[in-house]
Amino acid sequence: MNHADTPAPAPTTTAARRRPLRACALAASTAALVVPQALMGSPATAVTPATAVTPATAQGPRGVTAVTYDLGDQAYRLPGTGEPVEIAGTVHYPTDLGTAPRPLVVQLHGWHETCADRAAAEARSAAELAEDWEAFAAASAKLFSWPCAPGTRPIANDRGYDYLGEQLARRGFVVVSIRANGINAASVWGDENASARADLINRHLALWQQLSASGRGGLVGAFRDAATGKPRRVDFRHHVDLNKVGTMGHSRGGAGVTWQAADRHKDQWPAGVEVRAVLALAPAYNVMTEDMTAYEITKTPLAVLRGTCDGQVGREAFSFAADATARSTAGFRRLAIPGANHNYFNTEWSPESGEVAARDDAGHDADRPGQCTEPGGSDYAPQLTEAAQRRIGAAYVEDFFRRYLGDDRRF
């Protein structure tokens, strides 16, 4: 969703309501189609979707098991506001964990509705059409509440990356997608929101460090089969390498992983944890920050991916990250994916899921069927299907983590 620092005034259209604050540079036309680039060297390389769909790493698949854990919707309270946040996540891991510890990848979703209240979603749409902003706010409050009202199902925003967790687990990683509905419903914005998400990552990492090192802690006995919900015993002792952690954040989650990995905040990492690679997927950075050093990363590789039809995050995702890594000795890479929007990277946010508030956020023109651009843009590309967008994105995510966590320099 959008990444404005403060609640915006009443919108006149849904697109306007969700459009983020953007840097002035967004008035310029879209740049080259696909741009994987290390800023310190090689020129931009054009890559078509056809060449990116099948990852070069697709070989030797392993069996994968998925479990969940949930320590409660009010596991802790945000400092300062006292608002509740859950500790919950979905884990994909190689069924045969083997003997050597495996790198850990932590995934974090961004800002999206928290409660699957279909009646509230319909009421919000009707209120917007009627320009009844009091009713609009009341309906939005139901969709962005935490915990959800009794009888209302939480939206499983963390499950939107199951496809990516499974793919990475097949390559030997343990992958944890964490849920941040409490933060989405909270009143923290801008840098405070990024800081809260970073703190959530660190809380999960502390649990995993304790579990892997000693087989103790809050995750003991907490795992349940992801499909059936039945308790499942998994012995992760000495099977997770907390010295090789990668983080992937989508939307505001991208700002969260950048904040968490920033030089200034490394002292907040749990003991025994080392983050070695960071990937920001369509990151919704707080472009109005007055303190870039809070995001500065100089020793950890950072990659940023964004679709050319992203309706919620503008091209400042690249420029902001470039500024944050301007003094980096580890490298910064960026990739623009033609025809990709914002929401299709998360299956729960995508229309084919049938989930509440799922939508296609790309900009469209009736005179250009099958094509898309960023809202208000003029550079169109054939729009990728949900499956194709995720396949392309997952290919690059996999290669990035195999390079920096698996020490495989072919990628």
Kinemage of the C-alpha trace (Angstrom):
@kinemage 1
@onewidth
@group {chain A} dominant
@subgroup {mainchain}
@vectorlist {calphas} color= white
{ca met a 1} P 0.000 0.000 0.000
{ca asn a 2} L 1.167 3.608 0.087
{ca his a 3} L 4.024 4.795 2.237
{ca ala a 4} L 3.018 8.333 3.151
{ca asp a 5} L 4.409 9.494 6.475
{ca thr a 6} L 1.096 10.735 7.822
{ca pro a 7} L -2.493 9.872 6.981
{ca ala a 8} L -3.420 11.583 3.733
{ca pro a 9} L -6.465 13.834 3.355
{ca ala a 10} L -9.647 12.316 2.012
{ca pro a 11} L -8.952 11.012 -1.523
{ca thr a 12} L -11.099 11.482 -4.566
{ca thr a 13} L -10.230 8.091 -6.052
{ca thr a 14} L -8.906 4.799 -4.776
{ca ala a 15} L -5.715 5.274 -6.792
{ca ala a 16} L -5.184 8.692 -5.281
{ca arg a 17} L -5.782 7.383 -1.777
{ca arg a 18} L -3.080 4.776 -2.162
{ca arg a 19} L -0.533 6.798 -4.084
{ca pro a 20} L 2.664 7.395 -2.063
{ca leu a 21} L 4.610 10.566 -1.519
{ca arg a 22} L 7.270 10.676 -4.209
{ca ala a 23} L 10.420 12.575 -4.958
{ca cys a 24} L 10.257 15.325 -7.553
{ca ala a 25} L 12.342 13.214 -9.918
{ca leu a 26} L 9.297 11.052 -10.608
{ca ala a 27} L 8.119 13.578 -13.148
{ca ala a 28} L 10.767 12.194 -15.471
{ca ser a 29} L 9.914 9.351 -17.834
{ca thr a 30} L 10.578 5.730 -16.912
{ca ala a 31} L 14.162 4.635 -17.533
{ca ala a 32} L 15.427 1.516 -19.314
{ca leu a 33} L 13.290 -1.624 -19.281
{ca val a 34} L 15.270 -3.782 -16.880
{ca val a 35} L 18.263 -2.488 -14.981
{ca pro a 36} L 20.387 -4.910 -12.956
{ca gln a 37} L 23.331 -2.740 -11.996
{ca ala a 38} L 26.140 -2.410 -9.539
{ca leu a 39} L 26.385 1.324 -9.109
{ca met a 40} L 30.127 1.272 -8.764
{ca gly a 41} L 30.776 -0.257 -12.154
{ca ser a 42} L 29.015 -2.077 -14.936
{ca pro a 43} L 26.563 -0.300 -17.220
{ca ala a 44} L 22.899 -1.197 -17.121
{ca thr a 45} L 22.060 -4.504 -18.764
{ca ala a 46} L 18.770 -4.980 -20.584
{ca val a 47} L 16.994 -8.240 -19.761
{ca thr a 48} L 13.661 -9.309 -21.198
{ca pro a 49} L 11.063 -11.214 -19.168
{ca ala a 50} L 11.544 -14.247 -21.377
{ca thr a 51} L 15.165 -14.599 -20.315
{ca ala a 52} L 14.385 -14.022 -16.656
{ca val a 53} L 11.454 -16.409 -16.198
{ca thr a 54} L 13.485 -19.574 -15.669
{ca pro a 55} L 16.246 -19.216 -13.065
{ca ala a 56} L 19.630 -20.628 -13.919
{ca thr a 57} L 19.603 -22.175 -10.465
{ca ala a 58} L 16.619 -24.460 -11.104
{ca gln a 59} L 18.295 -27.792 -10.514
{ca gly a 60} L 18.488 -30.423 -7.796
{ca pro a 61} L 15.218 -29.644 -5.960
{ca arg a 62} L 14.822 -30.817 -2.391
{ca gly a 63} L 11.699 -31.845 -0.517
{ca val a 64} L 10.209 -28.954 1.457
{ca thr a 65} L 8.139 -28.853 4.643
{ca ala a 66} L 6.128 -25.845 5.842
{ca val a 67} L 5.144 -25.037 9.430
{ca thr a 68} L 3.761 -21.991 11.208
{ca tyr a 69} L 4.142 -20.512 14.674
{ca asp a 70} L 2.036 -17.969 16.543
{ca leu a 71} L 2.940 -16.692 20.010
{ca gly a 72} L -0.130 -14.479 20.193
{ca asp a 73} L -1.704 -11.400 18.617
{ca gln a 74} L -0.493 -9.301 21.544
{ca ala a 75} L 2.899 -10.891 22.118
{ca tyr a 76} L 4.431 -7.483 22.841
{ca arg a 77} L 3.603 -3.774 22.796
{ca leu a 78} L 5.171 -1.045 20.701
{ca pro a 79} L 7.312 1.239 22.838
{ca gly a 80} L 5.801 4.686 23.139
{ca thr a 81} L 2.330 3.823 21.863
{ca gly a 82} L 1.556 0.565 23.690
{ca glu a 83} L -0.147 -0.852 20.596
{ca pro a 84} L -0.138 -4.674 20.337
{ca val a 85} L 1.972 -6.639 17.849
{ca glu a 86} L 1.986 -10.356 17.161
{ca ile a 87} L 4.907 -12.773 16.951
{ca ala a 88} L 3.874 -15.130 14.169
{ca gly a 89} L 5.352 -16.534 10.995
{ca thr a 90} L 5.494 -19.216 8.344
{ca val a 91} L 8.581 -21.406 7.930
{ca his a 92} L 9.693 -23.304 4.826
{ca tyr a 93} L 12.686 -25.601 5.216
{ca pro a 94} L 14.312 -28.615 3.515
{ca thr a 95} L 12.544 -31.698 4.831
{ca asp a 96} L 15.961 -33.285 5.257
{ca leu a 97} L 17.849 -30.672 7.253
{ca gly a 98} L 21.053 -32.687 7.004
{ca thr a 99} L 23.957 -32.064 9.342
{ca ala a 100} L 25.400 -28.669 8.362
{ca pro a 101} L 23.625 -25.497 9.590
{ca arg a 102} L 21.607 -23.797 6.845
{ca pro a 103} L 21.446 -20.065 6.059
{ca leu a 104} L 18.311 -18.278 7.247
{ca val a 105} L 16.235 -15.905 5.113
{ca val a 106} L 13.687 -13.667 6.869
{ca gln a 107} L 10.836 -12.222 4.798
{ca leu a 108} L 8.744 -9.227 5.882
{ca his a 109} L 5.581 -7.945 4.191
{ca gly a 110} L 4.526 -4.333 3.965
{ca trp a 111} L 1.508 -2.168 4.735
{ca his a 112} L -1.805 -3.788 3.818
{ca glu a 113} L -5.194 -4.371 5.380
{ca thr a 114} L -5.058 -6.600 8.458
{ca cys a 115} L -8.613 -7.966 8.793
{ca ala a 116} L -10.650 -9.807 6.149
{ca asp a 117} L -13.856 -7.865 6.750
{ca arg a 118} L -15.563 -8.012 3.352
{ca ala a 119} L -18.534 -5.952 4.500
{ca ala a 120} L -16.184 -3.188 5.659
{ca ala a 121} L -14.332 -3.288 2.338
{ca glu a 122} L -17.603 -2.882 0.432
{ca ala a 123} L -18.687 -0.087 2.763
{ca arg a 124} L -15.369 1.691 2.244
{ca ser a 125} L -15.729 1.528 -1.546
{ca ala a 126} L -19.272 2.848 -1.370
{ca ala a 127} L -18.243 5.646 0.986
{ca glu a 128} L -15.446 6.659 -1.350
{ca leu a 129} L -17.809 6.886 -4.318
{ca ala a 130} L -20.191 8.962 -2.212
{ca glu a 131} L -17.306 11.062 -0.862
{ca asp a 132} L -18.520 10.282 2.644
{ca trp a 133} L -15.170 10.468 4.380
{ca glu a 134} L -16.510 9.843 7.859
{ca ala a 135} L -17.957 6.506 6.708
{ca phe a 136} L -14.756 5.854 4.751
{ca ala a 137} L -12.653 6.282 7.889
{ca ala a 138} L -14.963 4.077 9.947
{ca ala a 139} L -14.753 1.238 7.404
{ca ser a 140} L -10.979 1.629 7.092
{ca ala a 141} L -10.632 1.362 10.866
{ca lys a 142} L -12.266 -2.068 10.739
{ca leu a 143} L -9.957 -3.208 7.954
{ca phe a 144} L -6.872 -1.909 9.768
{ca ser a 145} L -7.610 -3.047 13.309
{ca trp a 146} L -5.535 -5.322 15.538
{ca pro a 147} L -6.405 -7.737 16.904
{ca cys a 148} L -9.287 -8.271 14.482
{ca ala a 149} L -12.829 -8.188 15.822
{ca pro a 150} L -14.187 -11.517 17.103
{ca gly a 151} L -15.333 -13.629 14.178
{ca thr a 152} L -13.201 -11.694 11.652
{ca arg a 153} L -10.308 -13.589 10.104
{ca pro a 154} L -6.879 -11.898 10.012
{ca ile a 155} L -5.390 -11.493 6.549
{ca ala a 156} L -2.390 -13.809 6.353
{ca asn a 157} L -0.044 -11.238 4.846
{ca asp a 158} L 2.961 -13.410 5.711
{ca arg a 159} L 1.619 -16.294 3.596
{ca gly a 160} L 1.818 -14.170 0.456
{ca tyr a 161} L 5.432 -15.270 -0.067
{ca asp a 162} L 4.911 -19.018 0.339
{ca tyr a 163} L 5.944 -19.503 -3.296
{ca leu a 164} L 9.262 -17.785 -2.609
{ca gly a 165} L 9.822 -19.580 0.689
{ca glu a 166} L 9.301 -22.927 -0.999
{ca gln a 167} L 11.671 -22.084 -3.843
{ca leu a 168} L 14.437 -20.956 -1.487
{ca ala a 169} L 13.936 -23.966 0.778
{ca arg a 170} L 14.415 -26.228 -2.247
{ca arg a 171} L 17.836 -24.626 -2.625
{ca gly a 172} L 18.765 -25.391 0.970
{ca phe a 173} L 17.666 -22.308 2.939
{ca val a 174} L 15.486 -22.099 6.022
{ca val a 175} L 12.981 -19.338 5.268
{ca val a 176} L 10.809 -17.490 7.799
{ca ser a 177} L 8.075 -15.122 6.613
{ca ile a 178} L 6.969 -13.014 9.583
{ca arg a 179} L 3.619 -11.301 10.069
{ca ala a 180} L 3.387 -7.611 10.953
{ca asn a 181} L -0.353 -6.939 11.084
{ca gly a 182} L -0.029 -5.215 14.449
{ca ile a 183} L 2.436 -2.716 12.995
{ca asn a 184} L 0.206 -2.183 9.945
{ca ala a 185} L -2.663 -1.269 12.275
{ca ala a 186} L -0.506 0.907 14.540
{ca ser a 187} L -0.124 4.672 14.528
{ca val a 188} L 3.625 4.671 13.814
{ca trp a 189} L 4.620 6.233 10.476
{ca gly a 190} L 7.745 7.092 8.529
{ca asp a 191} L 11.047 6.293 10.214
{ca glu a 192} L 9.236 5.074 13.343
{ca asn a 193} L 7.428 2.505 11.196
{ca ala a 194} L 10.686 1.284 9.669
{ca ser a 195} L 12.214 1.096 13.146
{ca ala a 196} L 9.258 -0.913 14.479
{ca arg a 197} L 9.585 -3.400 11.613
{ca ala a 198} L 13.318 -3.727 12.223
{ca asp a 199} L 12.636 -4.421 15.897
{ca leu a 200} L 10.134 -7.129 14.910
{ca ile a 201} L 12.794 -8.792 12.737
{ca asn a 202} L 15.251 -8.734 15.629
{ca arg a 203} L 12.708 -10.282 17.996
{ca his a 204} L 12.198 -13.194 15.610
{ca leu a 205} L 15.939 -13.564 15.073
{ca ala a 206} L 16.509 -13.731 18.835
{ca leu a 207} L 14.004 -16.594 19.062
{ca trp a 208} L 15.687 -18.451 16.210
{ca gln a 209} L 19.151 -17.920 17.642
{ca gln a 210} L 18.066 -19.413 20.944
{ca leu a 211} L 16.251 -22.303 19.268
{ca ser a 212} L 19.151 -23.233 17.008
{ca ala a 213} L 21.839 -22.803 19.657
{ca ser a 214} L 20.167 -24.688 22.512
{ca gly a 215} L 16.799 -26.044 21.413
{ca arg a 216} L 15.146 -23.729 23.926
{ca gly a 217} L 13.067 -20.572 23.962
{ca gly a 218} L 9.660 -19.377 22.880
{ca leu a 219} L 9.520 -21.404 19.666
{ca val a 220} L 9.833 -24.759 21.406
{ca gly a 221} L 6.566 -26.615 20.904
{ca ala a 222} L 5.084 -23.732 18.890
{ca phe a 223} L 5.262 -25.217 15.392
{ca arg a 224} L 2.160 -26.381 13.548
{ca asp a 225} L 1.740 -27.969 10.153
{ca ala a 226} L 1.073 -25.152 7.672
{ca ala a 227} L -1.644 -27.139 5.886
{ca thr a 228} L -3.469 -28.906 8.712
{ca gly a 229} L -2.735 -26.730 11.732
{ca lys a 230} L -1.809 -29.792 13.766
{ca pro a 231} L 1.189 -29.597 16.134
{ca arg a 232} L 4.453 -30.640 14.523
{ca arg a 233} L 7.734 -31.376 16.242
{ca val a 234} L 10.756 -30.015 14.411
{ca asp a 235} L 14.277 -30.168 15.792
{ca phe a 236} L 16.067 -27.075 14.489
{ca arg a 237} L 18.942 -27.361 16.981
{ca his a 238} L 22.238 -26.605 15.222
{ca his a 239} L 20.449 -26.634 11.851
{ca val a 240} L 20.126 -22.862 11.326
{ca asp a 241} L 23.200 -20.708 10.690
{ca leu a 242} L 22.463 -17.348 12.337
{ca asn a 243} L 25.844 -16.153 11.119
{ca lys a 244} L 24.427 -16.263 7.566
{ca val a 245} L 21.142 -14.359 7.632
{ca gly a 246} L 19.481 -12.716 4.661
{ca thr a 247} L 16.479 -10.389 4.833
{ca met a 248} L 13.836 -9.646 2.186
{ca gly a 249} L 11.281 -6.895 2.749
{ca his a 250} L 8.396 -5.944 0.461
{ca ser a 251} L 6.944 -2.425 0.352
{ca arg a 252} L 7.286 -0.915 3.843
{ca gly a 253} L 8.976 -4.165 4.755
{ca gly a 254} L 11.725 -3.034 2.359
{ca ala a 255} L 12.264 0.058 4.459
{ca gly a 256} L 12.254 -2.152 7.545
{ca val a 257} L 15.014 -4.473 6.323
{ca thr a 258} L 17.134 -1.515 5.187
{ca trp a 259} L 16.763 0.136 8.599
{ca gln a 260} L 17.527 -3.150 10.380
{ca ala a 261} L 20.727 -3.688 8.375
{ca ala a 262} L 21.923 -0.073 8.545
{ca asp a 263} L 25.319 0.516 10.141
{ca arg a 264} L 23.804 2.588 12.924
{ca his a 265} L 21.482 -0.237 14.015
{ca lys a 266} L 23.770 -3.262 13.907
{ca asp a 267} L 24.219 -3.087 17.654
{ca gln a 268} L 20.537 -4.034 17.956
{ca trp a 269} L 21.045 -7.387 16.254
{ca pro a 270} L 20.725 -10.283 18.717
{ca ala a 271} L 23.988 -11.794 19.895
{ca gly a 272} L 25.236 -14.430 17.493
{ca val a 273} L 23.352 -12.972 14.494
{ca glu a 274} L 25.022 -11.627 11.352
{ca val a 275} L 22.966 -10.222 8.466
{ca arg a 276} L 24.935 -10.742 5.262
{ca ala a 277} L 22.492 -9.816 2.480
{ca val a 278} L 19.479 -7.488 2.172
{ca leu a 279} L 16.903 -7.413 -0.621
{ca ala a 280} L 14.290 -4.666 -0.760
{ca leu a 281} L 11.355 -5.626 -2.996
{ca ala a 282} L 9.487 -2.527 -4.206
{ca pro a 283} L 10.579 -0.779 -0.992
{ca ala a 284} L 8.376 2.023 0.347
{ca tyr a 285} L 11.066 4.201 1.866
{ca asn a 286} L 10.271 7.282 3.891
{ca val a 287} L 11.574 9.685 1.239
{ca met a 288} L 10.933 12.640 3.529
{ca thr a 289} L 13.469 11.512 6.130
{ca glu a 290} L 15.835 14.167 7.376
{ca asp a 291} L 18.430 11.653 8.540
{ca met a 292} L 19.794 9.433 5.760
{ca thr a 293} L 22.409 7.999 8.121
{ca ala a 294} L 19.602 6.020 9.747
{ca tyr a 295} L 19.441 3.944 6.546
{ca glu a 296} L 23.114 4.011 5.545
{ca ile a 297} L 24.571 0.601 4.723
{ca thr a 298} L 28.295 0.353 3.958
{ca lys a 299} L 29.280 -3.275 4.517
{ca thr a 300} L 26.217 -5.385 3.627
{ca pro a 301} L 25.150 -6.094 0.007
{ca leu a 302} L 21.793 -4.496 -0.876
{ca ala a 303} L 19.581 -5.185 -3.895
{ca val a 304} L 16.396 -3.341 -4.879
{ca leu a 305} L 13.730 -4.686 -7.239
{ca arg a 306} L 10.793 -2.689 -8.593
{ca gly a 307} L 8.262 -3.155 -11.387
{ca thr a 308} L 7.764 -0.502 -14.066
{ca cys a 309} L 3.995 -0.640 -13.400
{ca asp a 310} L 4.216 -0.222 -9.638
{ca gly a 311} L 1.239 1.862 -8.545
{ca gln a 312} L 2.389 2.433 -4.994
{ca val a 313} L 6.180 2.871 -4.952
{ca gly a 314} L 7.951 5.213 -7.329
{ca arg a 315} L 11.435 5.274 -8.772
{ca glu a 316} L 12.728 6.930 -5.606
{ca ala a 317} L 13.069 3.330 -4.401
{ca phe a 318} L 16.236 3.179 -6.505
{ca ser a 319} L 17.589 6.664 -5.787
{ca phe a 320} L 16.969 6.438 -2.046
{ca ala a 321} L 18.756 3.082 -1.804
{ca ala a 322} L 21.601 4.419 -3.951
{ca asp a 323} L 22.040 7.288 -1.502
{ca ala a 324} L 21.930 4.867 1.445
{ca thr a 325} L 24.727 2.779 -0.099
{ca ala a 326} L 26.786 5.629 -1.565
{ca arg a 327} L 29.778 4.718 0.621
{ca ser a 328} L 29.253 0.969 0.506
{ca thr a 329} L 32.137 -1.419 -0.109
{ca ala a 330} L 29.711 -4.355 -0.458
{ca gly a 331} L 27.742 -3.226 -3.506
{ca phe a 332} L 24.260 -2.094 -4.481
{ca arg a 333} L 22.244 -3.704 -7.264
{ca arg a 334} L 18.954 -2.596 -8.768
{ca leu a 335} L 16.506 -4.246 -11.111
{ca ala a 336} L 13.471 -2.827 -12.890
{ca ile a 337} L 11.035 -5.500 -14.086
{ca pro a 338} L 8.945 -4.452 -17.123
{ca gly a 339} L 5.231 -5.027 -16.673
{ca ala a 340} L 5.397 -5.813 -12.939
{ca asn a 341} L 3.159 -4.012 -10.447
{ca his a 342} L 3.387 -3.791 -6.660
{ca asn a 343} L 0.831 -6.254 -5.322
{ca tyr a 344} L 1.462 -9.328 -7.464
{ca phe a 345} L 4.634 -10.120 -5.500
{ca asn a 346} L 2.339 -11.057 -2.585
{ca thr a 347} L -0.280 -13.677 -3.427
{ca glu a 348} L -2.642 -12.445 -0.691
{ca trp a 349} L -2.689 -8.985 -2.259
{ca ser a 350} L -3.330 -10.296 -5.775
{ca pro a 351} L -6.834 -10.534 -7.314
{ca glu a 352} L -6.618 -14.246 -8.118
{ca ser a 353} L -6.498 -14.978 -4.385
{ca gly a 354} L -10.023 -13.625 -3.902
{ca glu a 355} L -8.809 -12.103 -0.629
{ca val a 356} L -10.326 -8.931 0.795
{ca ala a 357} L -8.601 -5.761 -0.538
{ca ala a 358} L -6.630 -7.669 -3.198
{ca arg a 359} L -6.215 -5.626 -6.387
{ca asp a 360} L -4.133 -4.799 -9.435
{ca asp a 361} L -2.434 -1.503 -8.591
{ca ala a 362} L -0.871 -0.842 -12.016
{ca gly a 363} L -1.868 2.097 -14.188
{ca his a 364} L -3.941 1.245 -17.269
{ca asp a 365} L -5.271 2.925 -20.391
{ca ala a 366} L -8.360 1.621 -22.177
{ca asp a 367} L -6.619 2.334 -25.476
{ca arg a 368} L -3.709 0.045 -24.516
{ca pro a 369} L -5.281 -3.297 -23.554
{ca gly a 370} L -2.916 -5.739 -21.879
{ca gln a 371} L -0.377 -3.010 -21.115
{ca cys a 372} L 0.424 -1.083 -17.961
{ca thr a 373} L 2.499 1.718 -16.520
{ca glu a 374} L 2.873 3.419 -13.175
{ca pro a 375} L -0.187 5.595 -12.465
{ca gly a 376} L 0.211 8.845 -14.332
{ca gly a 377} L 3.083 7.424 -16.369
{ca ser a 378} L 3.483 7.306 -20.130
{ca asp a 379} L 5.881 4.392 -20.638
{ca tyr a 380} L 3.809 1.248 -21.165
{ca ala a 381} L 4.843 -2.402 -21.173
{ca pro a 382} L 2.898 -5.654 -21.578
{ca gln a 383} L 1.595 -6.450 -18.099
{ca leu a 384} L 2.896 -9.648 -16.540
{ca thr a 385} L 0.460 -12.171 -15.156
{ca glu a 386} L 0.538 -12.813 -11.418
{ca ala a 387} L 2.410 -16.092 -11.917
{ca ala a 388} L 4.929 -14.650 -14.388
{ca gln a 389} L 5.741 -11.669 -12.172
{ca arg a 390} L 6.389 -13.896 -9.192
{ca arg a 391} L 8.452 -16.310 -11.257
{ca ile a 392} L 10.719 -13.540 -12.512
{ca gly a 393} L 11.088 -11.910 -9.117
{ca ala a 394} L 11.781 -15.222 -7.395
{ca ala a 395} L 14.511 -16.049 -9.892
{ca tyr a 396} L 16.481 -12.924 -8.968
{ca val a 397} L 15.778 -13.249 -5.251
{ca glu a 398} L 17.081 -16.818 -5.309
{ca asp a 399} L 20.226 -15.935 -7.227
{ca phe a 400} L 20.947 -12.989 -4.907
{ca phe a 401} L 20.786 -15.087 -1.763
{ca arg a 402} L 22.704 -17.985 -3.325
{ca arg a 403} L 25.443 -15.513 -4.168
{ca tyr a 404} L 25.720 -13.819 -0.783
{ca leu a 405} L 24.555 -16.504 1.671
{ca gly a 406} L 25.577 -19.597 -0.251
{ca asp a 407} L 28.889 -18.099 -1.424
{ca asp a 408} L 28.114 -19.299 -4.938
{ca arg a 409} L 29.899 -16.766 -7.151
{ca arg a 410} L 28.271 -18.058 -10.326
{ca phe a 411} L 25.284 -15.845 -9.506
